[in-house]
Amino acid sequence: MFRIEGFMANSKTPDMINEQGTDESESRASVSSISAPKKNAPKKAASNKTANDYPQQYMDEISDDSGDITPVKHLANAIPLTVSFVFLGIALILFESALSNREEAPIKVLVTTESDELAEENPLNNETENSSVDYSAKIIDLADEIESLYVGGTIEAAKIMTHPQVVALKNQNQTYSVIVHIVESLLARKDYTAALPLITPLEESIRDQYGLSFSYAKCLSNTGEIAQAIEQYQSLLAKRPAHQRASINLGLLLLRQNQFQQAKTLFASAVSYTSATRKAKSYAGLADAEVGLGEFQSSIANYKKAIEYRPSHPLTWRKLARAEQANGSPSKVVRQAYDKAVGIDPRNFRLLAEYADYLFSNMLYSEAISVLRKALKQSKESVNPRLLLLMSYLEQGRPLNASKQLRLLQKHISSNQEKTLASALEQYISKQYRPSLTTAKSSLKKNRDNNLAYYLIGRAYLALAKPRNAEIYLRKIATDSVYYLPGRYRLALALIERGANNKDKKVNQSAEEAEKKPSDNGVEMLAELFERLPDNHKIAYQVALQTYAKRKLSIAETAIDRAIQLRPKDKKYLLLKARILWRNGLSEQSVEQLQAILAENPRYKRAIYRLADYLEQDGKSDLALQTFESLTEVSREYSNTLYRIARLRSSQKQSQQALVLLEEYLQQKEGDVAARLLYARSFCETSQFNLCDKQIELILKLAPNNKDALELRRVFISDGTNSDQ
């Protein structure tokens, strides 16, 4: 999972604490369904590791079966209060007895109907329990009594077999049955530390006879004795090769030990004899092993098989999303898997945070905002999702929203470094770029590995039009950072800007590199990002824009078509499409495209101007003039519109109208040489030669040796025959 750099993770999030129970484990009982531990129960030693102390990547499939014992409810102590309760109690006892012997109904899946999931109880599957365990009320009552003494600390595990009431039992079968019932009760409460000392002294043959071999291995794994647990599972499978739960749990322990090839071999075999949910677990375990081996395509296929047997399991969908991502699948495919997971488990904080990381790192900011808002509903105090939401708004150019998130963020940060970065963000949002640079750089003094600071500094330098400085910091962002691809995008823009400014010298360049401008590198980088993130409309647009500028029109057209496909109503994208069509010589299609844009956006100044310009180039002066004049109704100051109208008027011998327009225009744009030259010509054409000469003088101050100005003076002024009347 991606991490968010710059701020410490918030460890107080309730959802993060509970997630292992609701997400990463196969089907663990909820808190309310687990019996409360008895008072004074012995605590686990601090040094003992549990399954929770190991990496969570492969924690979804651990079996909940507490052993090979069929659970039986303890009804012997029930005291009926009325006659009706007596009958009810009898009915319940009969029902439980019938329940213990019945077969579970077949579980239907998407592909086929698997046989009874509890078929392992059948002797044919060699996973049956020993029928010699005594389930009489006398033995169950004694087990309850001894268990109370044991968990209360009155009696040690080693003394249970010599307890007078146990010694008084008729035979060893009853004695071991007491141990079985106590172990069963402890495992039902997941008290593996208390159960382990009861099983460990037993001989292997006794554990096998009374169905405690699986329970022993599971207690070992849940108390941190992983090597011994693996050995016990292997021993059990040597005797009972088709033991489903042992196969799955052994495979998971091998995954945790990074023994991926061994786990793959085991799970590949397990899919042939497991059924229903356990078949889903086997396929998921096989896929996990393949991910560990870097075999992403086959892992994707096996996650999908697991989903066929267990379509409502959110973690399998989540792992499928990760595998698709590692395989370089399109973001649409990755997002579909994440969306399935979120749809099944919409309150899973870690799932939402992971999904948001993916969306942000792939520059899908609108989608990231939607997911982050859901995550923060689960944990309003969580720092990192709040930071990422702030940055997503910043990427979208929504400073007010970013400022709001910053204020909320500042309530929950405590370290000096966090506060420093928050101050840098506040300055950046308010466009105080230089102070923001200073503050962000100061945060690097104690932590040189801060990707957020590098990204913020790079952005600030770009805002200050210092692309070379921006490049230095943007290159420092780590490849596994959520800011890496956004940083590459900014880096590409920095290189393009450097090329535009001709700042293309680099230290230790090869001759080949020296011939290549930074702008070329920037365009190539954008093209690589577009190939990697084809669903990002912003990158597609930039690729189209930059390749259009370099006259790589086939690439530009492909990129702009993709951008429009992703954002079909974006007028900026549609306008660039019209420009590409025009440059490709498709003038009629270009004009039609512009007219279609204006039908939806009649006051879009850039489209009006571009349409008028193309009409003029196409020799349609009257339509061009009409279109330019319509633009003045929207804005008289837009670009050089007044000059373009004056030029058209002048071409139609309407010099006086041209003079009026040019006078207004030059009050705004005094340094426009072309407009001033037309202004001078208009004076000359209306026989105002002194004013014409005055404008020529101004032109020559702005552009010495301007050939057009000198020619105008030669024709109208220099022979001295022309003078104002």
C-alpha positions in Angstrom: 0.0 0.0 0.0 1.2 3.5 -0.8 2.1 5.7 2.1 1.5 9.4 2.6 4.7 11.2 3.4 5.3 14.2 5.6 2.9 13.5 8.5 2.9 10.7 11.1 0.1 8.1 10.8 -2.7 8.6 13.2 -2.7 5.6 15.5 -5.9 6.5 17.3 -8.3 5.6 14.5 -10.8 3.1 15.7 -11.3 1.6 12.3 -7.6 1.0 11.9 -7.6 -0.9 15.2 -10.6 -3.0 14.4 -9.8 -3.7 10.8 -8.0 -7.0 11.4 -11.2 -8.4 12.7 -13.4 -7.0 10.0 -11.2 -7.2 7.0 -7.9 -9.0 7.2 -9.2 -12.2 8.9 -11.4 -14.7 7.2 -14.6 -14.6 9.1 -13.8 -13.9 12.7 -16.6 -13.6 15.1 -17.7 -10.1 16.1 -16.9 -8.8 19.6 -20.5 -9.3 20.7 -20.5 -13.0 19.6 -17.4 -14.0 21.6 -17.9 -15.1 25.1 -16.4 -12.7 27.6 -13.2 -14.1 29.3 -13.7 -15.2 32.8 -12.4 -13.1 35.6 -8.8 -13.5 36.7 -7.9 -15.3 33.5 -4.1 -15.7 33.1 -2.7 -13.0 30.9 -0.4 -13.7 27.9 3.2 -13.1 28.5 4.4 -9.8 27.0 7.1 -11.6 25.1 4.7 -14.0 23.4 3.9 -13.1 19.8 0.5 -13.7 18.3 -0.7 -13.9 14.8 -1.4 -10.2 15.1 2.3 -9.5 15.4 3.0 -10.7 11.9 2.6 -8.9 8.5 -1.0 -8.5 7.5 -0.6 -9.1 3.8 -1.6 -12.7 4.1 -3.9 -12.6 7.2 -7.2 -13.0 5.5 -7.5 -16.7 5.4 -6.6 -18.0 8.9 -9.1 -20.6 9.8 -11.5 -19.9 12.6 -12.0 -23.5 13.5 -10.6 -23.8 17.0 -9.7 -27.4 16.5 -11.1 -30.7 15.3 -13.8 -30.8 17.9 -17.5 -30.3 16.9 -18.8 -27.5 19.2 -21.5 -28.5 21.6 -23.5 -26.0 23.7 -23.4 -26.6 27.5 -27.0 -26.9 28.5 -26.6 -29.1 31.5 -26.7 -26.2 34.0 -29.9 -24.7 32.6 -32.6 -24.5 35.3 -36.1 -24.4 33.9 -38.4 -22.0 35.7 -41.7 -23.1 34.3 -43.1 -26.2 32.6 -42.8 -24.4 29.3 -39.1 -23.8 29.8 -38.7 -27.5 30.6 -40.1 -28.5 27.2 -38.1 -25.7 25.6 -34.9 -27.0 27.1 -35.6 -30.5 26.0 -36.3 -29.3 22.5 -33.1 -27.4 22.4 -31.1 -30.4 23.5 -32.7 -32.6 20.9 -32.1 -29.9 18.3 -28.4 -29.6 19.2 -28.0 -33.3 19.0 -29.6 -33.4 15.6 -27.5 -30.4 14.5 -24.2 -32.1 15.4 -25.0 -35.0 13.0 -26.6 -33.3 10.1 -24.8 -32.3 6.9 -24.7 -28.6 5.9 -26.7 -27.6 2.8 -24.6 -27.2 -0.4 -23.2 -23.7 -1.0 -23.9 -22.4 -4.4 -21.3 -20.3 -6.1 -21.0 -18.5 -9.5 -19.5 -21.4 -11.4 -20.8 -24.6 -9.8 -22.3 -26.0 -6.7 -19.7 -27.3 -4.3 -20.3 -30.3 -2.1 -21.0 -30.0 1.6 -18.4 -27.6 3.1 -18.4 -29.7 6.3 -17.7 -32.9 4.3 -14.4 -33.1 6.1 -16.4 -34.6 9.0 -17.0 -37.6 6.7 -14.5 -40.5 7.1 -14.2 -40.7 3.4 -12.3 -37.4 3.5 -10.0 -38.6 6.3 -10.8 -35.5 8.3 -13.3 -37.0 10.8 -13.2 -36.5 14.6 -12.8 -39.3 17.0 -16.1 -40.6 18.3 -14.6 -41.6 21.6 -14.8 -38.1 23.1 -17.3 -38.2 26.0 -20.0 -35.5 25.6 -22.1 -36.6 28.6 -23.4 -33.9 30.9 -21.2 -35.2 33.8 -18.0 -34.7 31.8 -19.1 -31.3 30.4 -20.0 -30.1 34.0 -16.6 -31.3 35.3 -14.8 -29.6 32.4 -16.6 -26.3 33.2 -15.6 -26.6 36.9 -12.0 -27.4 36.2 -11.8 -24.7 33.6 -13.1 -22.1 36.1 -10.3 -23.1 38.5 -7.7 -23.0 35.7 -8.5 -19.6 34.3 -9.0 -18.3 37.8 -5.4 -19.3 38.7 -6.4 -21.8 41.4 -4.9 -24.7 39.5 -2.0 -25.0 37.1 -2.3 -26.9 33.8 0.1 -29.6 35.0 -2.1 -30.4 38.0 -5.4 -30.8 36.1 -4.7 -34.5 35.5 -4.1 -35.1 39.2 -7.1 -33.2 40.4 -9.2 -35.6 42.7 -12.3 -35.3 40.6 -10.4 -36.1 37.4 -8.5 -39.0 39.1 -11.9 -40.4 40.2 -13.1 -40.8 36.6 -13.6 -44.3 35.4 -11.2 -44.3 32.6 -8.6 -42.4 30.6 -11.1 -41.7 27.8 -13.1 -39.6 30.3 -10.0 -37.9 31.6 -8.9 -36.9 28.1 -12.4 -35.8 27.3 -12.3 -33.3 30.1 -9.1 -31.9 28.6 -10.7 -31.7 25.1 -13.7 -29.8 26.5 -11.6 -27.3 28.3 -9.4 -26.7 25.2 -12.5 -26.4 23.1 -13.9 -23.7 25.4 -10.6 -21.8 25.5 -10.2 -21.9 21.8 -13.7 -20.6 21.3 -12.6 -17.5 23.2 -9.3 -17.5 21.2 -7.3 -17.9 24.4 -4.5 -19.8 22.7 -2.0 -19.0 25.5 -4.1 -20.8 28.1 -5.0 -23.7 25.8 -1.4 -24.5 24.7 -0.1 -25.8 28.1 -3.0 -28.3 28.2 -2.2 -29.8 24.8 1.7 -29.6 24.8 2.2 -32.5 27.4 0.0 -34.9 25.5 1.7 -37.5 23.4 1.3 -37.2 19.7 -0.8 -40.3 19.5 -3.2 -38.9 22.1 -3.5 -35.6 20.2 -4.2 -37.5 17.1 -6.7 -39.8 18.8 -8.7 -37.0 20.4 -8.5 -34.6 17.4 -6.2 -32.0 19.1 -3.4 -32.1 16.5 -4.9 -29.2 14.5 -5.6 -27.3 17.7 -2.1 -27.7 18.8 -0.6 -26.3 15.6 -3.0 -23.4 15.7 -2.1 -22.6 19.3 1.5 -22.6 18.4 1.0 -20.3 15.5 -1.1 -17.9 17.5 1.5 -17.7 20.3 4.4 -16.9 18.0 5.9 -20.4 17.7 5.7 -20.3 13.9 8.5 -22.8 13.1 6.9 -25.4 15.5 3.4 -24.7 14.1 4.7 -25.3 10.5 6.2 -28.6 11.7 3.0 -29.7 13.4 0.9 -28.8 10.4 3.3 -30.7 8.1 3.1 -33.7 10.5 -0.7 -33.6 10.4 -0.8 -33.4 6.7 1.6 -36.3 6.3 -1.0 -38.5 8.1 -4.1 -36.8 6.6 -3.1 -35.2 3.3 -6.6 -33.8 2.5 -7.0 -32.0 5.8 -8.4 -28.7 4.5 -7.9 -26.4 7.4 -4.4 -27.6 8.0 -3.5 -27.1 4.4 -4.8 -23.6 4.4 -3.2 -22.6 7.6 0.2 -24.1 6.7 0.1 -22.3 3.4 -0.6 -19.0 5.2 2.3 -19.5 7.6 4.6 -20.3 4.7 3.5 -17.0 3.1 4.3 -15.1 6.2 7.7 -16.6 6.2 8.1 -15.5 2.5 8.4 -19.2 1.4 6.3 -18.4 -1.6 7.3 -21.4 -3.8 6.4 -23.9 -1.1 3.2 -22.0 -0.4 2.3 -22.1 -4.1 2.9 -25.8 -4.3 0.7 -26.4 -1.3 -2.2 -24.2 -2.4 -2.1 -25.5 -5.9 -2.7 -29.0 -4.5 -5.3 -27.8 -2.0 -7.6 -26.4 -4.7 -8.1 -30.0 -5.8 -9.6 -31.2 -2.5 -11.0 -28.2 -0.8 -14.6 -27.1 -1.3 -16.7 -24.0 -1.2 -15.3 -21.2 1.1 -12.1 -23.2 1.6 -11.6 -23.6 -2.1 -11.9 -19.8 -2.3 -9.2 -19.5 0.4 -7.0 -22.0 -1.5 -7.2 -20.0 -4.7 -6.6 -16.8 -2.8 -3.6 -18.3 -1.0 -2.3 -19.5 -4.4 -2.7 -16.0 -5.8 -0.9 -14.6 -2.7 2.1 -16.9 -3.3 2.2 -15.9 -7.0 2.2 -12.2 -6.0 5.2 -12.9 -3.8 6.9 -14.6 -6.8 6.1 -11.6 -9.1 3.7 -13.8 -11.2 1.0 -11.1 -11.4 -1.0 -12.3 -14.4 -1.5 -15.8 -12.9 -2.3 -14.3 -9.5 -5.0 -12.2 -11.1 -6.6 -15.3 -12.6 -6.5 -17.1 -9.3 -8.0 -14.2 -7.3 -10.8 -14.2 -9.9 -11.3 -17.9 -9.3 -11.4 -17.2 -5.5 -14.0 -14.6 -6.1 -16.2 -17.0 -8.1 -16.4 -19.1 -4.9 -16.7 -16.2 -2.5 -17.9 -13.1 -4.4 -18.7 -11.1 -1.3 -15.3 -11.2 0.3 -13.9 -7.6 0.2 -10.3 -8.5 0.9 -10.0 -10.7 -2.1 -11.3 -7.9 -4.3 -8.8 -5.6 -2.6 -6.0 -8.0 -3.3 -7.1 -8.3 -6.9 -6.9 -4.5 -7.2 -3.3 -4.7 -5.9 -2.4 -7.4 -8.3 -3.9 -5.6 -11.2 -2.0 -2.5 -10.2 1.3 -4.4 -9.9 0.6 -5.9 -13.3 0.3 -2.5 -14.8 -3.4 -2.9 -15.7 -5.3 0.2 -16.7 -6.6 2.3 -13.9 -10.2 1.5 -14.9 -9.6 -2.2 -14.2 -7.9 -1.5 -10.8 -10.7 0.9 -9.8 -13.4 -1.7 -10.7 -11.8 -4.1 -8.2 -11.4 -1.4 -5.5 -15.0 -0.3 -6.1 -16.2 -3.8 -5.6 -14.3 -4.1 -2.3 -15.7 -0.7 -1.1 -19.2 -1.7 -2.1 -19.0 -4.8 0.1 -17.2 -3.1 3.0 -18.0 0.6 2.7 -16.9 1.5 6.3 -13.5 -0.1 6.1 -11.2 2.8 6.8 -7.9 1.2 5.7 -9.5 0.0 2.5 -10.8 3.5 1.7 -7.4 5.1 2.6 -5.5 2.6 0.4 -7.9 3.3 -2.5 -7.5 7.0 -2.1 -3.7 6.6 -2.1 -4.0 4.8 -5.5 -6.3 7.4 -7.0 -4.1 10.4 -5.8 -0.9 8.7 -7.0 -2.5 8.2 -10.4 -3.6 11.9 -10.5 -7.3 11.0 -10.4 -8.1 13.8 -8.0 -11.8 14.1 -8.3 -12.2 10.4 -7.6 -9.7 10.6 -4.7 -11.7 13.4 -3.1 -14.8 11.3 -3.2 -13.1 8.3 -1.5 -11.3 10.5 1.1 -14.5 12.1 2.2 -15.9 8.7 2.9 -12.8 7.7 4.8 -12.9 10.8 7.0 -16.5 10.0 7.9 -15.1 6.9 9.6 -12.3 8.8 11.3 -12.5 12.6 11.4 -9.2 12.9 13.4 -7.1 10.9 11.0 -4.2 13.1 9.7 -3.0 11.5 6.5 -6.3 11.2 4.7 -7.0 14.8 5.6 -3.7 15.9 4.2 -4.3 14.0 1.0 -7.7 15.6 0.7 -6.1 19.0 1.1 -3.6 18.2 -1.6 -6.3 16.8 -3.9 -8.2 20.2 -3.7 -4.9 22.0 -4.3 -4.3 19.9 -7.4 -7.7 20.9 -8.7 -7.1 24.6 -8.1 -9.6 24.9 -5.3 -7.7 26.9 -2.6 -10.8 27.6 -0.5 -11.5 23.9 0.0 -7.8 23.3 0.6 -7.7 26.0 3.3 -10.7 24.5 5.0 -9.0 21.1 5.2 -5.8 22.7 6.4 -7.6 24.3 9.3 -9.1 20.9 10.2 -5.7 19.3 9.8 -4.0 21.7 12.2 -6.3 20.6 15.0 -4.8 17.1 15.0 -1.1 17.5 14.4 1.4 17.8 17.3 5.0 17.4 16.1 7.1 20.4 15.2 7.8 19.0 11.7 4.1 18.5 11.0 3.4 22.1 12.1 6.3 23.4 9.9 4.9 21.6 6.8 1.4 22.8 7.7 2.7 26.4 7.8 4.4 25.9 4.4 1.1 24.6 2.9 -0.7 27.6 4.4 1.8 30.0 2.7 1.6 28.1 -0.6 -2.2 28.2 -0.6 -2.2 31.9 -0.1 0.3 32.3 -2.9 3.2 33.3 -0.7 5.6 31.2 -2.7 8.9 32.5 -1.4 8.0 32.2 2.3 6.5 28.7 1.5 9.9 27.7 0.0 11.8 28.8 3.1 9.4 27.0 5.5 9.3 23.8 3.5 13.1 23.7 3.2 13.4 24.1 7.0 11.4 20.9 7.4 14.1 19.0 5.6 16.8 19.8 8.2 15.7 16.9 10.4 14.2 14.7 7.7 15.8 14.7 4.3 13.4 11.9 3.2 10.3 14.0 3.1 8.5 13.6 -0.3 5.7 16.0 0.5 8.3 18.8 1.2 10.1 18.0 -2.1 6.9 18.1 -4.0 5.7 21.4 -2.4 9.1 23.0 -3.0 9.0 21.9 -6.7 5.6 23.4 -7.1 6.6 26.7 -5.4 9.6 27.1 -7.7 7.4 26.5 -10.8 5.0 29.1 -9.5 8.0 31.5 -9.3 8.9 30.6 -12.9 12.1 28.9 -11.8 11.9 25.5 -13.6 15.5 24.6 -13.1 15.2 24.8 -9.3 11.9 23.0 -9.5 13.6 20.2 -11.4 16.2 19.6 -8.7 13.6 19.0 -5.9 11.0 17.1 -8.0 13.7 14.6 -9.0 14.2 13.8 -5.3 10.7 12.3 -4.8 10.9 8.5 -4.1 9.4 6.1 -6.7 7.1 4.5 -4.0 5.7 7.8 -2.9 2.1 8.9 -3.7 3.7 12.1 -5.0 5.9 10.3 -7.5 3.7 10.5 -10.6 2.3 13.9 -9.7 5.9 15.0 -9.3 6.9 13.5 -12.7 4.1 15.5 -14.3 5.4 18.7 -12.7 8.9 17.8 -13.7 7.8 17.3 -17.3 6.3 20.8 -17.2 9.4 22.2 -15.7 11.6 20.7 -18.5 9.2 22.1 -21.1 9.4 25.5 -19.5 13.2 25.3 -19.4 13.3 24.5 -23.1 11.0 27.4 -23.8 13.5 29.7 -21.9 16.5 28.1 -23.7 18.0 27.1 -20.3 19.2 23.8 -21.7 22.7 23.4 -20.4 23.4 20.6 -18.0 26.5 19.5 -16.2 28.2 16.3 -17.6 26.0 16.1 -20.7 26.9 13.8 -23.5 27.0 15.2 -27.0 23.7 13.4 -27.8 22.0 14.8 -24.7 23.3 18.3 -25.4 21.5 18.3 -28.8 18.3 17.4 -27.0 16.5 20.3 -25.4 14.9 19.9 -22.0 11.5 20.6 -23.6 12.0 17.4 -25.7 12.7 15.4 -22.5 9.6 17.0 -21.0 7.4 16.0 -23.9 8.8 12.4 -23.8 8.1 12.3 -20.1 4.5 13.4 -20.6 4.1 10.7 -23.3 5.4 8.1 -20.9 3.0 9.3 -18.2 0.1 9.2 -20.8 1.0 5.6 -21.7 1.1 4.7 -18.0 -2.0 6.7 -17.0 -4.3 6.6 -20.1 -7.3 7.5 -18.0 -5.9 10.8 -16.8 -7.4 13.5 -18.9 -5.0 16.2 -17.6 -2.0 14.3 -18.8 -3.7 13.5 -22.1 -4.4 17.2 -22.7 -0.8 18.2 -21.9 0.6 15.6 -24.3 -1.8 16.9 -27.0 -0.8 20.5 -26.3 2.9 19.9 -26.3 3.0 17.6 -29.3 0.8 20.1 -31.2 3.3 22.8 -30.5 6.0 20.5 -31.9 3.8 19.6 -34.9 3.6 15.9 -34.0 0.0 16.0 -35.0 -0.8 12.3 -35.1 0.2 12.0 -31.4 -1.5 15.2 -30.6 -4.8 14.0 -32.1 -4.7 10.6 -30.4 -4.1 12.3 -27.0 -6.8 15.0 -27.4 -9.3 12.4 -28.5 -8.6 10.5 -25.3 -8.9 13.6 -23.2 -12.2 14.4 -24.8 -13.4 10.9 -24.3 -12.7 11.2 -20.6 -14.1 14.8 -20.3 -16.4 15.2 -23.3 -17.7 18.6 -22.2 -14.4 20.3 -21.4 -14.4 23.3 -23.8 -10.6 23.7 -23.5 -10.1 20.2 -24.8 -12.6 20.7 -27.6 -10.8 23.9 -28.6 -7.5 22.2 -28.9 -9.1 19.5 -31.1 -10.2 22.3 -33.4 -6.7 23.7 -33.6 -5.3 20.3 -34.4 -7.8 19.8 -37.1 -6.9 23.2 -38.6 -3.2 22.5 -38.6 -3.9 19.1 -40.2 -5.5 21.0 -43.1 -9.1 20.1 -42.2 -10.4 23.6 -42.1 -14.1 22.9 -42.6 -14.1 20.3 -39.7 -12.2 22.8 -37.5 -14.7 25.5 -38.1 -17.6 23.1 -37.5 -15.9 22.1 -34.2 -15.6 25.7 -33.1 -19.2 26.4 -34.0 -20.3 23.4 -32.0 -18.3 24.7 -29.0 -19.9 28.1 -29.2 -23.4 26.6 -29.5 -22.8 25.2 -26.0 -20.6 28.1 -24.7 -21.6 31.2 -26.6 -19.4 33.5 -24.5 -16.3 31.4 -24.7 -13.8 34.1 -25.8 -11.0 31.8 -26.9 -13.3 29.9 -29.2 -14.8 33.1 -30.7 -11.4 34.5 -31.3 -10.1 31.3 -32.9 -13.1 31.0 -35.2 -12.7 34.6 -36.4 -9.0 34.0 -36.9 -9.6 30.9 -39.0 -12.3 32.6 -41.0 -10.0 35.4 -41.8 -7.2 33.0 -42.8 -9.8 31.2 -45.0 -10.5 34.4 -46.9 -13.9 34.9 -45.4 -13.3 38.5 -44.3 -16.9 39.5 -43.8 -17.7 36.5 -41.5 -14.4 37.1 -39.7 -15.2 40.7 -39.1 -18.6 39.8 -37.9 -17.2 37.2 -35.5 -14.5 39.5 -34.1 -17.1 42.2 -33.5 -19.3 39.7 -31.6 -16.3 39.1 -29.4 -16.2 42.8 -28.4 -19.7 42.3 -26.9 -18.1 39.8 -24.5 -14.9 41.7 -23.9 -13.2 44.6 -25.8 -9.9 43.9 -24.0 -9.5 40.2 -25.1 -6.2 39.6 -26.8 -5.7 41.9 -29.8 -9.3 41.8 -31.0 -9.6 45.5 -31.6 -6.4 45.4 -33.7 -7.8 42.5 -35.7 -11.0 44.4 -36.4 -9.1 47.5 -37.4 -7.0 45.5 -39.8 -10.0 44.1 -41.5 -11.6 47.6 -41.6 -8.4 49.0 -43.1 -8.4 46.2 -45.8 -11.9 47.4 -46.7 -10.6 51.0 -47.1 -12.4 52.1 -43.9 -9.3 53.9 -42.5 -11.2 56.3 -40.3 -13.0 53.5 -38.5 -9.7 51.7 -38.2 -8.1 54.8 -36.6 -10.8 55.0 -33.9 -10.3 51.3 -33.0 -6.5 51.5 -33.0 -6.5 54.6 -30.7 -8.5 52.6 -28.1 -6.4 49.5 -28.5 -3.0 51.3 -28.2 -4.1 52.9 -25.0 -4.0 49.3 -23.6 -1.1 47.9 -25.6 1.3 50.7 -26.3 4.2 48.4 -27.3 2.3 46.5 -30.0 4.5 47.3 -33.0 2.2 45.8 -35.6 -0.8 47.8 -34.3 1.2 51.0 -34.2 2.4 50.4 -37.8 -1.2 50.0 -38.9 -2.1 53.2 -36.9 0.7 55.1 -38.8 -0.4 53.8 -42.2 -4.0 54.8 -41.4 -2.9 58.3 -40.7 -0.9 58.4 -43.9 -3.8 57.0 -45.9 -6.1 59.8 -44.5 -3.3 62.4 -45.4 -2.5 63.1 -41.7 1.3 62.9 -42.5 2.6 64.6 -39.3 0.7 62.2 -37.1 1.9 59.3 -39.4 5.5 60.4 -39.0 5.1 60.7 -35.2 3.9 57.1 -35.0 6.8 56.0 -37.2 9.2 57.6 -34.7 7.6 55.7 -31.9 7.8 52.4 -33.9 11.5 53.0 -34.5 12.2 53.5 -30.8 10.4 50.2 -30.1 12.0 48.4 -33.0 15.0 50.2 -34.5 15.5 49.5 -38.3 11.9 48.2 -38.6 11.7 47.7 -42.4 8.0 48.3 -42.6 8.2 51.6 -40.8 11.2 52.7 -42.9 9.3 51.8 -46.1 6.2 53.7 -44.9 8.3 56.8 -44.2 10.0 56.5 -47.6 6.7 56.3 -49.5 4.8 58.9 -47.6 7.2 61.2 -45.8 10.8 61.3 -46.8 10.5 63.2 -50.2 9.0 66.2 -48.4 6.1 66.6 -50.8 3.5 65.4 -48.3 2.6 67.6 -45.4 -0.5 68.2 -43.3 -2.8 70.9 -44.7 
